[in-house]
């Protein structure tokens, strides 16, 4: 269902971009309608530019999702959560259940902490609250409302109240819901985000500037030539 939802989103976005292309082609037609020799390539370029840009951006989103776990780029297509925690741990959650995440050590297939509803980082410690929305609390979970993970040793402690959790590490708690939590930004993730932003923005911008420049040259020329 999640894949179908994303496919539907892509269809809607491409449809909107196609309508924008029709509007751009109509605008160029109105600008050039008095020319002795109309440029059909100009109409075509104007019509194709918005859907081409949208297709390019969607491809960038898919690429970002594929590389998110390797380069630290955001998973913008599926919207899944993956935030860095101290000492190689990550907070991860599915887009369809963002408030129910898990904490995992890099290189391990086992969850260190599951059903994480909110977190806070204090030095090497990760404080948090369990979420039992999708998996109701059982008798074994009595008194298991909050947790404390020492990322240096991997030791996990559970607490019944937030006050006892705060007392265990002598910090003021301000737990952040998993969907809103922003983790540690590494140098690699900064570089990856910067490169991804350039990759997503610069090529469509250059193409748009070139098309606009060619249109202006075409309008100013006494002997109009076709746009390239």
N, C-alpha and C positions, 0 to 999 in steps of 0.2 A: 504493500500500500504506500509505503514511503517513496519508493521509486516512481510509482504511478503519479503520486502527488507532485514530485519534482518534474516529471515529464509534462504534466498538465501546466505547471508554472512556465516551463520553457515554451510550450505552445502559445500560451497567453502572451508572453513577452514578445515572441516573434511576430504574433499577429498585430500587437500594438506597434512594433517597429515597422511592420509592412504598411500599416495605415499612415505612420509618420512619413514613410518613404513616398507614398502617394501624395501626401500634402506637400512635401518638398518638391516633387516633380511638378505639381500644379503651380507652386510658387515660381519655379524657374521658367515654366511656360508663360506665366503672366509677365515676367521680366523680359523674356525674349520674343514675345508674340509679335512685336512690330519689326523684328529683324527680317531682312529680305530672304535670308537663308537660315532657317531655324536649325539648331543643333540637336539632333535626336540623341546623340551621345550624351549631351548635357542633361537631357531629361532622364535618360537611363541611369546616369551616374547619381543624380539626385534621388531617384527612386530606390536605388540599391544601397546607398550609403547607410541609412538607419538600420535596415535588417542585417547588413554586413557587420556593422559595429556591434549589434546585439549578439549575433552569432559568435563574434570574436570574444566578447565579454563572457558569454556563457562557457566558451571553451576555456577561458582563463579560470573561471570558477571551478570547473571540473578538474582542471590541472591542479589548482590549489588544494582541492579536497584529496586528490590522489597523493600529493606530496606533503600533506599536512603533518603526517606522523614522522616523516623523514627530515623535513627542513624547518618545521615549526611554523609554517604558514597557517593562517586561519582556515578552518573548514567552512568556507562561505557557501558552498553549494548545498551540502546536507545540513549544515548548521550544527553539527555535533561539537561538543565541548571538549577541549583538550588544553589544560592550563598547567604550566610548570610549577612544581613545588620544590622545596629544598632537597638536595642530595639525590637527584635523579628520579624523584617521584613525580607523578602527574595526577591531576584530577581530571577524570573523563566522564562524559555522560552523553547519552543519545539525545538527538534533537527532539524526539517525541516524548522523552521523559527527562527533561533537563534538570528537574529538581531531585532526581534520584541518581546520583552519580556514584563513582567508585574511585578509590585511590590505588594506584598500581606502581610498582617499582619497575624502572626501565630494565628490559631484558627478562622480566618474569611474566608468566602467563596467569599467575594467581593474583586475585585481588587482595590487597593488604587490608583495605576497609571497603565495605559495601554499603549501599543504601545511604549515601551521603547527601544530606539536604542542605547543609550550609557549612562553611569552613572559615578558618582564620589562620594566618601564618604568624608565628611569634618566634623569630630566630630559627632554630632547627626543629621547632615543634609545629605540628599542624593540629589545631583544635577544630572540633566540628560537632554537628548534631546529626543524628540518624533521622531518616525519613521513612516512615512506615505506611505511606499512602498506598503504594502498590503491593506491599507485602506486609500485611497486618502483624503486629507484635504478638509473639508467642510467649508461653510461660518462661522459656529460656531467656527471653529478652527483658524480663522484669528488671528494672533498674538500669537498663542499658539504653540511655537516652542521648548521652554525649560521649565523645571519645577524645583521646589525646594520643597522637602518634609522634614518637621520637624518630625522626628520619635518620638520625645517626646510627641507631641500633635496630630500628624496625619494631621496637616494643610498642604495643598498643594497650592502652588502659581505658576502661569504660567508667562512666559516672552517671549517677541518677539525676543530678541537678546541674545547672549551669554554674552556680556558685561554687560547688565543689570542684568543678572543672577549672574555674578561674584560680581557685586557691592552690591547685596542684602545680601551677607554673607561675603563680604570682603576677598575673596580668589582668588587665581589664578586657573583658570579652566584648567583641563586636562582630559576631558571626555574620558572614555574608552569604546569601543564598547562592547555591551552585551556579544557576544561570547568569548571575551578575558578578561572579568572582573573576578577577583578573590576576593571573599568576605572574611569576617572575619572568622577565624578558631577558633572554640570553643574547649575546652578541650575534649568534647565528640567526636567531629569530628576528632580530632587528634588521639584519642585512637581508634576510629572506623577504620580510614584509616590504622593505624599501624596493627591492628588485621587482617584487610582484606588482607593487603600485606603478612602477615605471612601465612594466610590461603591459599592464592593463590600460594605462592612460595614454602613453606617448604615441604608439602606432596609430590609434584612431584619430588622435589630435593632429598628427602630421598629415594624415590622409584628408581630414576635413579642411585643414589650412590650404593644402595643395588644390583641392577642388574649388575652394573659394577664390584662391588666387587665379586659377585658370578661368573661372567665370568672369572675374573682373577684367582680365586681359582680353577675353572674348568680347566683352561689352565695349571696351575702349578701342578695339581694332576697327579700322575703316573697312578692311577686307577680312571679315570674320573667318576664323579657322576653327576646325573642330577641336573640342576639348580632348585632352589625352587623359 
